[in-house]
Amino acid sequence: MTLPSEKIVRPDADGLRRAVEVLRAESVVAFPTETVYGLGADAFSARAIGEVYRLKNRPSWNPLIVHVANVEAARALTESWPSLANELAARFWPGPLTLVLPRARHLAGVGAENDTIAIRIPAHEVALRLLEASGLPLAAPSANRSESISPTTAEHVVRSLPDVPLVLDGGASSWGIESTVLSLVDETPTLLRPGALPLRAIREVTGSIGLPDTVADGAARPSPGMSRRHYAPRATLILAKDVRDVDRAELAEPIGVLTYETADVPGAEILPADPGEYAADLYAALHRLDDAGVATILVQEPPQTEDWLAIRDRLTRAAAK
């Protein structure tokens, strides 16, 4: 496939200048973070936010995460900032943790209508340079069509969003999976989306963590990543405890296989058995199989341990009908 490479630019001074011009013109720019590539827009420009939803074909009830350059910028977007937010920010920012807090009353909602705001400081040099150069808080969901595989390279972005005006190329995302989202709206911190930051690390600061209620598609929610189906390849994804036991008679071919253990399956792609390393290559592996034209992807179920929680979450949603 021939990519419109003129849209992919180096994150040098000229590339950043072009990106800032696009953002200040109330359009969108894809940029790298340590988790996945984001589709950035001025968080408080209705026109720019509308372009994010249009390009992604994103449901209006699915909110956006706002990226900022420092803690002061984050606090300015909130109505209240508890001491726990200070502790978490000091420990994990910049990094793959998103905090959900009451939104400052003078600010409009960022996409979906609710009274909270989701914020994080990304741990990627290019993202931070873009935030500083633009002077804007950037709403930035993953830079791909809604429900599809998140992008971990600039090329993934252009394949999924061929109409994106500009992509800053910062290489492959190191974590390869989205941020962990934690709500501090109530007295007990609540996990809204498992992600790259392990829960055990967060518990060292917060103590107990609550789990969210089920949210039906179409209903308002405080965080992205809560939809029943998400992160899905074009191919049908099927989870199996042992991919060798799956009856393939009625499955669409060709069939691709992902496993984290050596399996006696011809052509299987074996990902690392370490959850962090597995996560870093998961989306890229799904992209590779889609690009290879497989119709069905068999995936070995991850272990039922907390370290694999975010991976199980992504694969379960990707396999949803």
C-alpha positions in Angstrom: 0.0 0.0 0.0 1.4 3.4 -0.9 1.2 5.9 1.9 0.7 9.6 1.4 4.0 10.2 3.1 3.8 13.9 2.7 1.5 13.9 5.6 4.1 12.3 7.9 6.7 14.8 9.0 9.7 14.7 11.3 9.2 16.3 14.7 11.9 18.9 14.1 11.5 22.6 14.3 9.8 22.9 11.0 7.5 19.9 11.6 6.5 21.3 15.0 5.9 24.8 13.4 3.6 23.2 10.8 1.8 21.2 13.5 1.2 24.3 15.6 -0.2 26.2 12.6 -2.7 23.4 12.0 -3.8 23.2 15.6 -4.2 27.0 15.9 -6.3 26.9 12.7 -8.7 24.7 14.7 -7.8 21.5 12.8 -6.2 18.3 14.0 -2.7 16.8 14.2 -1.7 13.2 15.0 1.2 12.9 17.4 3.1 10.2 19.3 2.8 9.5 22.9 4.4 6.7 25.0 1.1 4.8 24.9 -0.4 5.1 21.4 -0.6 7.9 18.8 -3.2 10.5 19.5 -5.3 12.7 17.3 -4.8 16.1 18.8 -7.1 19.1 18.8 -7.5 22.3 20.8 -9.5 20.9 23.7 -11.8 23.9 23.9 -12.4 24.6 20.2 -15.8 23.2 19.3 -14.7 23.2 15.6 -11.5 21.3 16.3 -13.3 18.8 18.6 -15.9 18.3 16.0 -13.2 17.4 13.5 -11.8 14.7 15.9 -15.3 13.1 16.1 -15.8 13.4 12.3 -12.5 11.9 11.3 -12.7 9.0 13.8 -16.5 8.5 13.2 -16.6 8.5 17.0 -19.9 8.4 18.9 -20.8 11.7 20.5 -21.2 10.1 23.9 -17.6 8.9 24.0 -15.5 11.5 25.8 -11.9 12.6 25.2 -8.7 12.8 27.3 -7.0 16.1 27.5 -3.2 16.2 27.4 -1.4 19.0 29.1 2.3 20.0 29.6 2.4 20.3 33.4 0.5 19.9 36.6 -0.4 23.6 36.8 -2.2 23.3 33.4 -4.0 20.3 34.7 -5.2 22.0 37.8 -6.5 24.9 35.8 -9.0 22.6 34.1 -10.5 21.3 37.3 -13.1 22.5 39.7 -11.4 20.7 42.6 -7.9 19.1 43.0 -7.7 16.7 45.9 -4.4 16.0 47.7 -4.5 12.5 46.2 -4.3 14.0 42.7 -1.1 15.8 43.8 0.4 12.5 45.1 -0.5 10.6 41.9 0.8 13.4 39.7 4.1 13.6 41.6 4.5 9.8 41.3 3.3 9.0 37.8 3.3 12.2 35.6 4.5 12.4 33.0 3.3 9.0 32.3 0.4 6.6 31.3 -2.1 7.6 34.0 -5.2 9.6 33.3 -7.1 11.3 36.1 -10.8 12.1 36.0 -11.8 15.1 38.1 -14.7 17.6 38.3 -14.4 20.0 35.3 -13.9 23.7 36.0 -17.3 25.3 35.7 -16.1 28.1 33.3 -15.0 25.5 30.7 -17.1 23.8 28.1 -17.2 20.0 28.0 -14.6 18.3 25.9 -16.7 16.3 23.4 -19.2 14.2 25.3 -21.5 16.2 27.7 -20.5 15.6 31.3 -19.3 17.6 34.3 -15.9 15.9 34.5 -12.6 16.1 32.7 -10.0 13.4 32.0 -6.4 14.7 32.0 -2.9 13.4 31.7 0.7 14.6 31.0 2.2 12.3 28.3 5.8 10.9 28.8 6.9 11.5 25.2 9.4 14.2 24.2 7.5 15.0 20.9 4.2 15.2 22.7 5.6 17.5 25.4 7.3 19.7 22.8 4.1 20.0 20.8 2.1 21.0 24.0 4.6 23.6 24.9 5.0 25.0 21.4 1.2 25.3 20.8 0.4 26.5 24.3 -2.9 24.5 24.0 -4.4 21.7 26.1 -4.8 19.0 23.5 -7.7 16.6 23.5 -6.3 13.5 21.9 -8.0 10.1 21.5 -6.2 7.4 19.7 -5.6 8.4 16.1 -7.7 5.7 14.3 -11.2 5.0 13.2 -13.6 4.4 16.1 -13.6 0.7 17.4 -10.5 -0.2 15.3 -7.0 -1.0 16.4 -5.1 1.8 18.1 -2.0 3.1 16.2 1.5 2.7 17.5 3.3 4.1 14.5 2.8 7.1 12.1 2.0 4.7 9.3 -0.8 3.0 11.3 -2.4 6.5 11.7 -2.4 7.3 7.9 -3.8 3.8 7.1 -6.7 4.3 9.5 -7.2 8.0 8.9 -6.1 8.9 5.3 -7.7 12.3 5.6 -5.6 13.4 8.7 -3.9 16.7 7.8 -0.5 16.0 9.5 1.2 13.3 11.5 4.3 13.9 13.6 6.5 10.8 13.4 8.0 9.9 16.7 8.7 6.3 16.0 6.9 3.4 17.6 5.1 4.0 20.9 7.0 2.3 23.7 4.1 1.1 25.9 1.8 0.2 23.0 -1.4 0.3 25.0 -3.5 3.1 26.3 -3.2 4.9 29.7 -4.8 3.7 32.9 -7.8 5.9 33.7 -8.6 6.6 37.4 -11.5 8.6 38.6 -11.0 10.8 41.7 -14.5 12.2 41.6 -15.8 10.1 44.6 -14.1 9.4 47.9 -12.8 6.0 46.7 -10.7 6.2 43.6 -12.3 4.2 40.8 -10.7 2.4 37.9 -12.4 3.3 34.7 -10.0 1.8 32.2 -7.1 -0.6 32.9 -4.0 0.4 31.0 -0.3 0.7 30.8 0.2 1.7 34.4 -0.3 -1.4 36.7 -2.9 -1.2 39.4 -0.4 -2.4 42.0 1.7 0.7 41.4 -1.4 2.9 41.8 -2.5 1.1 45.0 0.9 2.1 46.6 -0.5 5.6 46.6 -4.2 5.2 46.8 -4.8 2.1 48.8 -8.1 0.5 47.7 -9.5 1.1 44.2 -13.1 0.7 43.2 -14.4 -0.8 40.0 -16.9 1.0 37.7 -20.5 0.1 37.1 -21.3 -1.3 33.6 -22.1 1.5 31.2 -24.3 0.7 28.2 -23.2 2.0 24.8 -24.9 5.3 24.1 -25.0 6.3 27.7 -22.8 9.1 29.1 -19.5 7.9 30.6 -16.6 9.7 32.2 -13.8 7.9 30.3 -13.1 6.5 26.9 -12.4 2.8 26.6 -15.6 1.7 28.2 -17.5 0.7 25.1 -18.4 -3.0 24.6 -16.6 -3.3 21.3 -13.3 -1.5 20.8 -9.7 -2.0 19.6 -10.8 -4.4 17.0 -9.0 -5.5 13.8 -10.8 -5.9 10.5 -10.5 -9.7 10.9 -12.8 -11.5 13.3 -10.9 -12.0 16.6 -11.5 -15.1 18.6 -10.1 -15.8 22.1 -9.3 -19.4 23.0 -7.6 -21.0 26.0 -5.7 -23.2 23.6 -5.7 -22.1 20.0 -4.8 -25.7 19.0 -8.2 -26.9 20.2 -10.3 -24.5 18.1 -12.4 -26.2 15.4 -11.5 -24.3 12.2 -14.0 -25.9 10.0 -16.4 -23.0 9.9 -13.9 -20.2 10.4 -13.2 -17.7 7.5 -9.7 -18.2 6.1 -6.9 -17.3 6.0 -6.4 -17.7 9.7 -3.8 -15.9 11.8 -2.7 -17.0 15.3 -1.3 -15.0 18.2 0.1 -16.8 21.3 2.4 -15.9 24.1 3.7 -19.5 24.5 5.4 -21.7 22.0 2.5 -23.5 20.3 2.6 -26.3 17.8 0.6 -24.1 15.3 2.1 -23.5 11.9 2.5 -19.8 11.2 1.7 -18.7 14.7 3.1 -15.3 15.8 4.5 -15.7 19.3 4.4 -12.6 21.5 6.5 -12.2 24.7 5.2 -13.9 27.8 5.9 -10.8 29.9 2.7 -8.6 30.0 4.5 -5.3 29.5 6.4 -6.6 26.4 3.3 -8.3 25.1 1.3 -5.1 25.4 4.0 -3.2 23.6 3.6 -5.3 20.5 0.0 -6.4 20.7 -1.6 -3.7 18.5 1.3 -3.8 16.1 0.8 -7.6 15.8 -2.9 -7.1 15.0 -2.0 -4.5 12.4 0.5 -7.0 10.8 -2.2 -9.7 10.6 -4.7 -7.3 9.1 -2.2 -6.1 6.6 -1.5 -9.7 5.7 -5.1 -10.1 4.8 -6.2 -12.7 7.3 -9.9 -13.1 7.9 -9.8 -14.7 11.3 -7.4 -14.2 14.2 -7.1 -16.8 16.9 -5.6 -15.4 20.1 -4.5 -17.4 23.1 -6.3 -16.1 26.2 -4.0 -14.1 28.5 -3.5 -15.4 32.1 -6.1 -14.5 34.6 -3.8 -12.3 36.7 -3.9 -8.6 37.5 -0.7 -7.9 35.5 -2.6 -9.0 32.4 -5.8 -7.1 33.2 -5.4 -4.4 30.6 -4.5 -6.9 27.9 -7.5 -9.0 28.7 -9.7 -5.9 28.6 -8.4 -4.9 25.1 -8.7 -8.4 23.7 -12.2 -9.0 25.2 -13.5 -5.8 23.6 -11.8 -6.5 20.3 -13.5 -9.9 20.2 -17.0 -8.5 21.0 -19.6 -8.9 18.3 
